[in-house]
Amino acid sequence: MTSKIDIYILYETQKGKDVLESCVKKEHYLELKKMENNLNRFQKIALQDHSDIVIIENNENNPSLLTVLEQLSKNGINCIVFSEFEDSDRILSAFRMGAREYLINGPQLEQSFKNAIIRLTADTQSDTHHKKAHKIALIGAKGGTGVSHLSVNLAWTFSHSYHARTLLVDLDITGAKDAFMLDLVPEKNLLEFMTTDINNKQSLAHQLLTHVSPNFSLLPLPENPADTESITAEQIKIALDALETYHDIILMDLSHHLHELTLMGIDSTNSLILVMDPTVMSVKAGIQKIQLIEKMGVERENIHIVINRYNRKQALVPLQLSKTLNSVIFDWLPNDEKRLTRAENIGKPVCFSYPRCKYSKKIDQIADKLLVGHEDNK
């Protein structure tokens, strides 16, 4: 998004005030304009300022509060009701008076809050049925090359620096890491496809998304690798077909093992990023992986080699690597384990936590080259 979303809150309790304030402050694209506990002042200011979104705490089920809710909604203001109670009568009453979302205080509040804000601020696109997302697959020459870090940071950069609607699909069967790196606990994942009738799977795909920010969504695998065994490439393809027209970019974080899901990702991608580190073992694995990918019909020019964890003190220098791989190196990522570890520990991309560091600047360059290449191929 290009600008911050204004939030105005009416609270009834100190607990409600603290919880809502915490939820707003955790989302960098939200700006808390004012918190008020006087109903009359709240109504006057909300109508006058016409904030993007108002959040109303309603535990007492005050008729006057519901009247204000109705008045605000009639004036085109997006209203969210927040409560400690989840009985159906309260919820129906709130929606009848114009609430767009109803949030219940509980363990999943932060994610429910994020999803509600994104639903309210999502831009409608009249031409979505004509659009095809640019698919980018990322695979490691071997395990541990930093594919998930690159995937998460590229997704963040596409969605925030380029304002592209970005979907990150975690297809690493060895263990879903992307949600962990973003400090998310998804409510649903791709395992849901196994329990849903085939006719409903396209609509279900949208419900499986975990929203990171307005332009950045995650489609996760189950956290337990054993649960991925029942998920097929055909099911993943159905989900991606349903989601493609709603996104500008789809990033697929693939396992380095040539599993069914990995092969599907390679086969359906527009751009393939092969990640390796500047070690003899990784380069040897990279050469083998390139040969296998080429046998699948991917042209060498569409395999973008990214060298991760590079520093000048290492034995393998750029010229040696390029000659050994018989390929031009697409780009180099500096060895910055310190910042990567810190970012992972707090559940934020490096590009968010350290936007000016060398690693983040390199991610920007890679994103830019991928987009330029995509435009050139149109």
N, C-alpha and C positions, 0 to 999 in steps of 0.2 A: 504494500500500500504506500501511497505517496505522502500521506499525512496522518497525523495521529487522530484517534477517535476520542471525542470528548465523552466523559462519563459523569453523571450527576446522581448522587445517592441520597435516598431518604432512609434513615435508620430508626429503629425503635429501641434497640438495646445496644449496650456497649459491646457485647459479644458479636452482634451482627455487624456493627461498625468495623470492628477489628478484622473479622473474617473477610468482609467485602473489600476493605481497603487492601488487605494482603493479596487477594485475587487480582485486583486491578494492577497493583504495583509489579506483579510478576510478569505482566505482559507489556513488553517495551513499546508496543504500538498504541497503548491506551494512555489517556491523560485524565487524571482525576481532577475535575474542575472544582467540585464542591461537595461537601457532605453536610446534610441538614437533618435536624430532628423535629423541626416545626412544620407541620403539614401545610399551613397557609403560606408561609414563606417559600416552602419548597414548590408549591404549585405556581406561585407568582413568578419565581425565577426560572422555573423549567419552561413555562410558556413564553417568557420574555427572551430567554437565551436560545431556546430551541436546541438543546443539547442533542448530540447524536443518539445517545442511549441514556435512559434513566433506569435506575434500579431501586425498587421499593421493597423494603422489609415489611412483611405483613404477618405478624404472629397473633395479634389481637383480633384479627378479622373485623377491623373497624369499618363500618358502613361509609363514613366520610372519606376514608382512604380509598375505598373502591370507587367512590364517585370521582375523586381526583384522577384515579387511574383511567377511568372512562373518558374524562375530559382531555387528558394528555394524548390518549390514543386517537381520539377524534381529530386532534390537531396534527396528526402525522408523526408523533414522537414514538420511537421504539421503546417499549416498556418491558422490563423484566421484573417479575415478582420473586422475592427471596423469602423463604420461610423455614422454620424448624418442623413444620407439619406437612405431611404428604397425603392427607385424607382426600378422597376424590371430590367431595363437596367443595372444599377450599380451592382445589385446582380448577374445577369447572367454573366456579364463580370468578376466579381471576381471569380466565380466558374469555368468559362472556363479557367482562368489562373492558377487554382490549389488550390484555397481556399477550406478548408475543412468545415469551419463554417463562417457565416456572422452575426455579432452582431450589433444591432441598439441601439444607446443610447436612453434610455427611462426609464419609471418607473419599468419595469420588467428586467432591464439589469443584476442585480446581480444574479438572478435565471437563466436567459438565459446564462450568462457567466459560471456559475457552471455546468449547463447541458452540455454545449459545451465542457468544459474541460473533463468531465467524459466520454462523447461519444468518445473523441479522445484518452483517456488513458485506456479505458476498454480492458481488456485482453480477447482474444477469447479463448473459451474452446471447443476443438474438441469433448469432450465426454459429453457435456451438456445433450444430449438426453438420456443418461443412468443415470443421477444423480437425486437423490431425496433429496429435502431439509429436514432438521430436523425441524419439526414444534413444536413451544413452545407457549402455550396459557397462558395468565396471567389474573386472575380474582380476584376481591376483595370479601371478606366475606360480606362486605357491602360497601356503598359508602364512599369515602374519605380515603381509606386505603393507598393510594400512588401507585396504580398500574401503572399509566401513567409515574410517575417518574422512577419507576423500569424498565418499558418497554423501555423508551428512553435511559436510562443509560446502560442497558444490550445490546441493539442494538449497541450503540456506542462502548462498550467494545468488543463485538464479531467482529465488523468490523475493529477496530483499533488495539486492542491488539492481536487478533488472526487472523487478515487479512482474515476473512470469509466474503463472499458476503452475506450481511444481508438485509432482507426486513422486515420493521416494518409496520404492517397493523393495522390501527386504526379502531376498530369495536365497539367503545363505543358510543352507540346510544344516551346517555344522553348529548353528546356534545364532538366534536372532540377536543382533547387537545394536541395531540402529535406535530402537526404542530406549534401550538402556543408556546409550550415549546422549539421548535427549531428555533423560530423566522422566520418561513416560511409562505409565502402566496401561497399555491399551485395554479397553473394555471388550473389544472383539478383535478377531484375527481371521486369517484365511481358512482356518479349520471349520469356521461356520458354514462354508460351502458344502461340507459333507452332510449337514443335517437340514439342508434346504432343498425344496423341490426345484428342479432345473428351470422351470418357467419363471421362478422368482429370483434367480441369481443376479440378473442385471440390476434390479432395484436394490438387492442386498449389498452389492459391491459398494455403493455410496455409504451405507451404514457401517461398513467395516473400517472406514477411514478414521485415523486418529489425527486431529488437527494440531499442528505445531504453532502456526500463525495463520493469518487470513489467506496467504498465498502458498502455504507450505503444508502438505498433508503426507501422512505416512500410512502405507498399507503393510501391516506387519504379518510375519509368520508367527506360529506359536513359539513361546519361549523355549519349550522343551523340544530338542531335536527329534525325539522319538515320535512326537505328534505330527511331524511333517511328512511321515512316510505315506499317509493316506491322501495327501494332497497331490493332485496330478497337474501336469503342464496344461492340459486342456482346461482345467478349472481356472488356472491363473490367466490363461488367454481370454476366457469369458469375462473375468473381472477387468482386465486391462481394456478390452474392447468397449465395455460399458463406461469406463472412466476416461477413455482417451479424449473424447470431444470436450471434456470439461477441464482439460489441462493443456498447458503449452509445452511442458517438458515432463517426461517420465524417466526417472533414473532407476535402474535396476541394479541392486547390490547383489552380485552373484557369488556363489561358492566357487573356490578354485577347483573343487572336484567336478568332473564332467557328469553331473547328475542330470536327470530329466529336466528339472527346472532350469538348470544352467544352460543346457542345450537350447531350450525354448527361448531363453533370454538372448542368447547369441544369435539365434535365427531371426528374431523379430526386431533387432536393434537397427537404428540408423547410424550410430557411432559406437564403436567399441573401444573402451579404455583398458589397456593391459598394464597393470601396476606391478612393478618389481623394485627391489632395492639393489644398490650397486655392489652386490657380492657375487662371487663366482657361482655359488649354488643357485641363487635366484636367477642369474642370467641363463644358466643351463636350463633351468625349468622354464624360463621365458621362451627360449628357442623352441623347445618341445611344444609349448602351448601355442605359439604362433603357427607352427606346422599343422597342428591339429585343427586350429581355427580356419586356416586356409583350406584344408580339406573339406570343411563344412561349407565352402563357397564364399567366404568373406575375403574380399580383396585386401591385399597387403596395405594399400593406401588408406583403407578404412579402419585399420588397427592402430590406434593412437597409444604409443608407449610413453608412460609416465614413470620416471625414476623417482622413487620416494627415499627419504632419509639421506639425501646426498650432502656430503661435505668435502671440501678440497683436500683433506688429509687422507682420503681413502685411496686405495691402490688403483681402483678402476676409474679412469678419468673419462670425460665425455667422448673424446675421439675414439678411445678404445671400445667403449660400450656401443657406439654407433656402428663401428666396423664389425664388431663381433655379432651384433644382432642383424646386420645388413639392413638397417632401417634408420630413418631420421628419428631422433628422439623428439616426441611431441612437446614435453616440458619436464622440468625438474622441480621437485619439492624439497626444501631444506630440511635437515635433521633438527627438529625442534620438539623432542620428546617431553621437555619440561612443560611447555605450554599445552601440548596435546594432552598430557596427563592431567594437568590442572583443569582444563576444559571438560574432560571426560568426568572428572570427579564432581564437578558442579552441574553436570548435565546440560551444558551449552556448547554449541559449535565454537571452534577457535575463532572463526570469522566474526562471531558475535562478541566473544570475550576479549579478543586481541585483534581488532580489525586492522591495525597498522603494522602488525608484525610481518616478517618476510613470508611466512607460510600463508597468511591470509592474502597478501598481495599476489602471491603465485596462484592461489585459487582463483582470484579475480581474472588473472591472465588466461588460465585454462578455460574458465567459463566463457570469456570473451572469444577465444579462438574457436570453441565449439559452436557458439552461436553464429559467428561469421561463416564458418564452414557450412553450417546448416542453411544459412541464407544463400550462399553461393550455389548450393546443390538444388535449390528450389526450381 
